[in-house]
Amino acid sequence: MVWSNRVRVVFADDGALMRHLFQETFESNPRLELVGFAKTAQEALDLHRARHPHIILVDESLLGVAGSDIIRELREQDSDTAIIGIVSSNAHGREEGNEMVIQGANSYVEKPSPTGHPAEAIKVYEEAILPELIAWGEQVKYTSNS
């Protein structure tokens, strides 16, 4: 199996707009490679097994399944992949983010608040979230290659 030197990422979110925004964000970054989208918990688990990502981004809820439950299952399968939760920027989201970490996520990030134009959201992702993803991905790549 041959992989690129880019950080491989699976993105699990049931929202079409979020998937679109992340795809736009990832396409503009040469260090990240989006290797799959999941809209359901099962798709996230299947993509994890099939694509061997360095990072899995998991939304706080996928079609009624709590992100923390998905993360627990992912962590049972794999202790090396970085798992980052994505939560709403409110008290409930932060609560779910903390639960995600308890269940095995390495970290969580808050979704940017809607600002109007998608280009503004993409810029927020590029500035606020991508550096953390790249850092986690590089750490996982380094650990798995040693």
N, C-alpha and C positions, 0 to 999 in steps of 0.2 A: 504494500500500500504506500503510495507516494503522496505526501502533503506539501503544500507550499509553506513558506516561512511565515506566512501571515497567521494571526490569531484566529482560529476557527470558532464561530459563534452560532448557536441555535437561539432563536428568539421565539418565545412562547407567549402569545397574547391573542385573545379572541377578537380584539378590536381591529377592524380593517384600517382605520386611520392610524393607529399606533404602528401597525406593521408597515404601512406605507412610509411613515415618518422615519422609522428605524432603517428601512431599506435605503431611503434617500441619504440618511446620515452615514450608513456603512459604505455605500458606494463611493462616497467622497473621501474615504480614508483608506490609504494603501496598506495600512498595517492590520486591518481587520477583514475577514472574509466571512460573509454571512452564508452559512452552509445549510440553513433550513429554517422554515417557519412552522410553528405548531399552533393550531387553534384549539386543541383539546389536550387534556392531560395525557391520554394515550398516545397522541401524536408526539408530544414532548418526550415521553419515555422511548418511543420507537426511534425518533430522530437521534436521541442520545446514543442508543445502541448502534445505529447504522452509520452515523457521521463522526463519532468520536470527537466532539468539540472540546476546545479548551475551556469555553465558557458557555453556560446556559443562562439566559435571561428568562425569568419566570414572572409573569404578571400575578398580582395578588389573587386573581380568580380567573379560572378558565372554564367558561360555560358551567358555572355552579360548583366547580371543585376548587377548594381553597388552595392557593399557591403553596401554603405551608405543607399541605398534604402531598402535593406533587414533589416538593423539595425533599420531604422525608423519603419518598420512594426512590427518587434519583440518588440520594445520598446512600441508601442501602445498596444500590447497584454499583456505586463508584465513589471512592473517597478522594479522588484526585481532581476531577473537573471542578472548576470554580463555578459556583452557583450564585447568581445575583438576583435578588428579588426586585420587582418593580412595583411600587405602591403609589397610591394617591397622596397628594401633599395635604393631608388633613390628619386629624387625631386617629381616626380608624385606620388609615393607611399606615401610619407609624406603628400602631399596635400590631397590625398584620406583618409589617416588616420585622418587628421584634420576634414575633412567632416564627417567621421564616428562618431567622438566625438560630433560634432555639432548635428548629427541626433540621438544621444542617447547612443553611445558606452561609456563604462567606461574608456577605454584606447585603445591603439593599439600598436602592436609590429611589428618590421620589420623582414621579412624573412631573415635568414642568407644568405649571398652570397654563391653561389656554390663553394665548395672547392675541389671537386673531388669525394671523396669516401663518400657514404651515412653514414657510421659510424661517420665521422667527423661532418656531419650535425646534426646527432642525439646528439652528444656530445654538440654542440653549443646550440641546443634546451634545453637540460637538464640543462645547466648552465645559459642560458640567459632568457629563456621563462618560464620554469616550476616553478621557485620560484614565479614569478608574478602570474601565474595561481593558484597556491596553496594558495597564500595570498588572492586573490579575492574570490576563492571558500570558504575558511574558513570564510571570512567575510560574504558572502551570507548565508552560512549554519548557522552561529551564529545569523544573523538577522532574518532568517526565523524560527528559533527555539525559539525565545524569544517572 
